């Protein structure tokens, strides 16, 4: 595990996509501006909110480097706009209904150096479940790295942008690329963020469809067909478990 030089304070671009998030947005932004690490730039990409989100954003105008408010084609379009305008050596994406853990930037910065392409930790959902992110063989089957737990080196975006045609798993593609290419990544046993457990990634059928679409681009040969079979088995297993637990079809 290689630490960054003690005197190094890399610029972190924190990109927050927003759309009609007035209920939770202030807490998300507070979790950023209350960090005790100050070398970050806050970029907000609003999709044309009509619920008062812009009023909340206005409260933080002195802390925001850039705010764009215009209609977009979804969260990944917003993230791409943020990437295009980010100047940081590392990029981090925070959902408008999620919150950074207190002082986590200061804790993670010693590990942000040019040895790694992704530095990531865990997230805790509002139902108490802790997701321990990792990249490994299971990444071939499904996304195993939570987006709000990951800091991405700028080098990841030299030629990559998120696929706007995907609705819930475009972030899986970048994680899969890093795994398939065996790029150097680092897991830190820390909680990076607290996240809303009601996200769209719970949509199993859409998740299966997008996972398979992404995998086709980056996995070749017979392995691709085997992984599809395993993914289908996993999908139906998860579906049965949810039906037993919640008593309805998923």
C-alpha positions as CSV (number, residue, x, y, z in Angstrom):
1,X,0.0,0.0,0.0
2,X,1.7,3.1,-1.2
3,X,1.0,6.5,0.4
4,X,1.1,9.8,-1.3
5,X,3.8,12.1,-0.3
6,X,3.0,13.8,3.0
7,X,3.1,17.3,1.4
8,X,0.9,16.3,-1.5
9,X,-2.6,17.6,-1.5
10,X,-4.2,16.5,-4.8
11,X,-7.2,18.4,-6.1
12,X,-10.3,16.3,-5.9
13,X,-13.2,17.2,-8.2
14,X,-16.5,16.4,-6.5
15,X,-19.3,16.1,-9.0
16,X,-22.9,16.2,-7.8
17,X,-25.7,15.4,-10.3
18,X,-29.0,16.9,-9.2
19,X,-32.6,16.7,-10.3
20,X,-35.5,17.7,-8.0
21,X,-33.6,16.7,-4.8
22,X,-34.7,19.5,-2.5
23,X,-35.5,17.2,0.4
24,X,-32.0,15.7,0.7
25,X,-29.7,18.0,-1.3
26,X,-28.7,20.3,1.6
27,X,-27.5,17.4,3.7
28,X,-25.4,16.1,0.8
29,X,-23.8,19.5,0.2
30,X,-23.2,20.0,4.0
31,X,-21.3,16.7,4.1
32,X,-18.9,18.1,1.4
33,X,-18.4,21.6,2.7
34,X,-17.9,20.4,6.3
35,X,-14.9,18.2,5.3
36,X,-11.6,19.3,6.9
37,X,-9.7,18.8,3.6
38,X,-10.0,21.9,1.6
39,X,-8.3,21.2,-1.8
40,X,-11.4,20.1,-3.7
41,X,-13.6,21.7,-6.3
42,X,-17.4,21.3,-6.1
43,X,-19.2,20.9,-9.4
44,X,-23.0,20.7,-9.5
45,X,-24.8,19.6,-12.6
46,X,-28.5,20.2,-12.2
47,X,-30.9,18.7,-14.8
48,X,-33.4,21.6,-14.7
49,X,-34.9,21.1,-11.2
50,X,-38.3,22.7,-10.5
51,X,-38.7,21.8,-6.8
52,X,-36.5,24.3,-5.1
53,X,-33.2,22.6,-5.5
54,X,-31.7,25.7,-7.0
55,X,-32.6,27.6,-3.9
56,X,-30.7,25.1,-1.8
57,X,-27.7,25.3,-4.2
58,X,-27.7,29.1,-3.9
59,X,-27.0,28.8,-0.2
60,X,-23.7,27.1,-1.0
61,X,-22.6,29.4,-3.9
62,X,-19.4,30.5,-2.1
63,X,-18.3,26.9,-1.9
64,X,-19.3,25.9,-5.5
65,X,-16.8,26.2,-8.3
66,X,-19.3,25.6,-11.0
67,X,-23.1,25.0,-11.2
68,X,-24.8,24.2,-14.5
69,X,-28.6,24.0,-14.6
70,X,-30.1,22.8,-17.8
71,X,-32.2,19.9,-19.1
72,X,-30.1,16.8,-19.6
73,X,-30.7,13.2,-20.6
74,X,-30.1,11.6,-17.2
75,X,-27.6,11.1,-14.5
76,X,-24.8,9.8,-16.7
77,X,-25.2,12.8,-19.0
78,X,-24.8,15.0,-16.0
79,X,-21.8,13.1,-14.8
80,X,-20.1,13.4,-18.2
81,X,-20.7,17.2,-18.2
82,X,-19.0,17.3,-14.8
83,X,-16.1,15.2,-16.1
84,X,-15.6,17.6,-19.1
85,X,-15.3,20.5,-16.7
86,X,-13.4,19.0,-13.9
87,X,-9.8,20.0,-13.3
88,X,-8.9,17.6,-10.4
89,X,-6.4,14.9,-10.4
90,X,-9.1,12.7,-8.9
91,X,-12.8,12.6,-9.5
92,X,-15.5,11.6,-7.1
93,X,-19.3,11.4,-7.7
94,X,-21.8,12.0,-4.9
95,X,-25.5,11.4,-5.3
96,X,-27.7,14.2,-4.3
97,X,-29.4,11.9,-1.7
98,X,-26.1,10.6,-0.3
99,X,-23.6,12.0,2.2
100,X,-19.9,11.8,2.5
101,X,-18.6,10.4,5.8
102,X,-17.2,13.1,8.1
103,X,-13.5,13.9,7.3
104,X,-13.3,11.1,4.8
105,X,-11.4,13.2,2.3
106,X,-8.5,13.8,4.7
107,X,-8.4,10.0,5.4
108,X,-8.4,9.0,1.8
109,X,-6.0,11.6,0.4
110,X,-2.8,9.8,1.6
111,X,-3.6,7.0,-0.8
112,X,-4.4,9.1,-3.8
113,X,-1.3,8.9,-5.9
114,X,-0.3,7.9,-9.5
115,X,0.2,4.3,-8.6
116,X,-3.5,3.6,-8.6
117,X,-6.4,4.1,-11.1
118,X,-9.1,3.7,-8.5
119,X,-9.0,4.1,-4.7
120,X,-12.2,2.9,-3.1
121,X,-13.8,2.0,0.2
122,X,-17.2,0.9,1.4
123,X,-20.6,2.5,1.7
124,X,-23.4,2.2,4.3
125,X,-27.0,2.3,3.3
126,X,-29.7,4.0,5.3
127,X,-31.0,0.6,6.3
128,X,-27.7,-0.2,8.0
129,X,-26.3,-2.5,5.4
130,X,-22.6,-2.0,4.7
131,X,-21.5,-2.8,1.1
132,X,-17.9,-3.9,1.0
133,X,-16.7,-2.9,-2.5
134,X,-14.0,-4.9,-4.4
135,X,-12.8,-5.8,-7.9
136,X,-12.4,-9.5,-8.5
137,X,-13.7,-12.3,-10.6
138,X,-17.3,-11.6,-9.4
139,X,-17.0,-8.3,-11.2
140,X,-17.4,-10.2,-14.4
141,X,-20.9,-11.1,-13.2
142,X,-22.1,-7.9,-11.6
143,X,-21.0,-4.5,-10.4
144,X,-19.0,-5.1,-7.2
145,X,-17.9,-1.5,-6.6
146,X,-20.3,1.1,-5.4
147,X,-19.9,4.4,-7.2
148,X,-20.2,6.5,-4.1
149,X,-17.3,4.6,-2.6
150,X,-14.8,5.2,-5.3
151,X,-12.3,7.9,-6.2
152,X,-11.2,7.7,-9.9
153,X,-7.9,8.9,-11.2
154,X,-8.3,11.4,-14.0
155,X,-6.5,9.0,-16.3
156,X,-9.7,6.9,-16.4
157,X,-11.4,9.6,-18.3
158,X,-8.8,10.3,-21.0
159,X,-10.9,8.4,-23.5
160,X,-13.9,7.2,-21.5
161,X,-17.3,8.7,-20.9
162,X,-20.3,7.1,-19.3
163,X,-22.8,5.6,-21.8
164,X,-26.0,7.7,-21.7
165,X,-28.0,4.9,-23.2
166,X,-27.6,3.0,-19.9
167,X,-30.0,4.0,-17.1
168,X,-28.6,2.4,-14.0
169,X,-25.2,0.7,-14.6
170,X,-23.1,2.8,-16.8
171,X,-20.6,3.1,-13.9
172,X,-20.2,-0.7,-14.0
173,X,-18.4,-0.4,-17.4
174,X,-15.5,1.7,-16.0
175,X,-15.1,-0.7,-13.1
176,X,-15.1,-3.7,-15.4
177,X,-12.5,-2.1,-17.7
178,X,-10.2,-1.6,-14.7
179,X,-10.7,-5.3,-13.7
180,X,-10.3,-6.8,-17.2
181,X,-7.2,-4.8,-17.9
182,X,-5.8,-5.6,-14.4
183,X,-5.2,-1.9,-13.7
184,X,-3.9,-1.1,-10.2
185,X,-6.6,-0.3,-7.7
186,X,-6.7,0.0,-3.9
187,X,-9.3,-0.8,-1.3
188,X,-9.4,1.2,1.9
189,X,-11.4,-0.4,4.8
190,X,-13.3,2.8,5.5
191,X,-16.9,4.0,5.0
192,X,-16.7,6.6,2.2
193,X,-20.4,7.6,2.1
194,X,-23.8,6.9,3.5
195,X,-26.3,6.2,0.7
196,X,-30.0,6.0,0.0
197,X,-31.0,2.3,-0.3
198,X,-33.9,3.1,-2.6
199,X,-31.9,3.7,-5.8
200,X,-32.9,2.4,-9.2
201,X,-30.1,-0.3,-9.1
202,X,-32.6,-2.5,-7.3
203,X,-34.4,-3.0,-10.7
204,X,-33.1,-6.5,-11.3
205,X,-34.3,-7.1,-14.8
206,X,-32.8,-3.8,-16.1
207,X,-29.6,-4.5,-14.1
208,X,-29.3,-7.9,-15.8
209,X,-29.8,-6.4,-19.3
210,X,-27.3,-3.6,-18.8
211,X,-24.7,-5.8,-17.2
212,X,-24.8,-8.2,-20.2
213,X,-24.6,-5.2,-22.6
214,X,-21.5,-3.9,-20.9
215,X,-19.9,-7.3,-20.6
216,X,-20.3,-7.9,-24.3
217,X,-18.0,-5.0,-25.0
218,X,-15.1,-6.1,-22.8
219,X,-15.2,-9.9,-22.4
220,X,-14.5,-12.2,-25.3
221,X,-15.2,-15.7,-26.5
222,X,-16.7,-18.6,-24.6
223,X,-16.3,-16.8,-21.3
224,X,-18.9,-14.3,-22.4
225,X,-21.6,-17.1,-22.9
226,X,-20.7,-18.7,-19.6
227,X,-21.0,-15.5,-17.7
228,X,-24.4,-14.8,-19.3
229,X,-25.6,-18.2,-18.0
230,X,-24.2,-17.5,-14.5
231,X,-25.7,-14.1,-14.5
232,X,-29.2,-15.5,-15.4
233,X,-28.8,-18.0,-12.5
234,X,-27.9,-15.2,-10.2
235,X,-30.8,-13.1,-11.4
236,X,-33.4,-15.7,-10.8
237,X,-31.9,-16.6,-7.4
238,X,-32.1,-13.0,-6.3
239,X,-35.6,-12.7,-7.6
240,X,-36.7,-15.8,-5.7
241,X,-35.1,-14.5,-2.5
242,X,-36.8,-11.1,-2.8
243,X,-40.1,-12.8,-3.5
244,X,-39.7,-14.9,-0.3
245,X,-38.6,-11.9,1.8
246,X,-41.0,-9.3,0.5
247,X,-43.9,-11.4,-0.8
248,X,-44.2,-10.0,-4.2
249,X,-42.7,-10.2,-7.7
250,X,-39.6,-8.1,-8.4
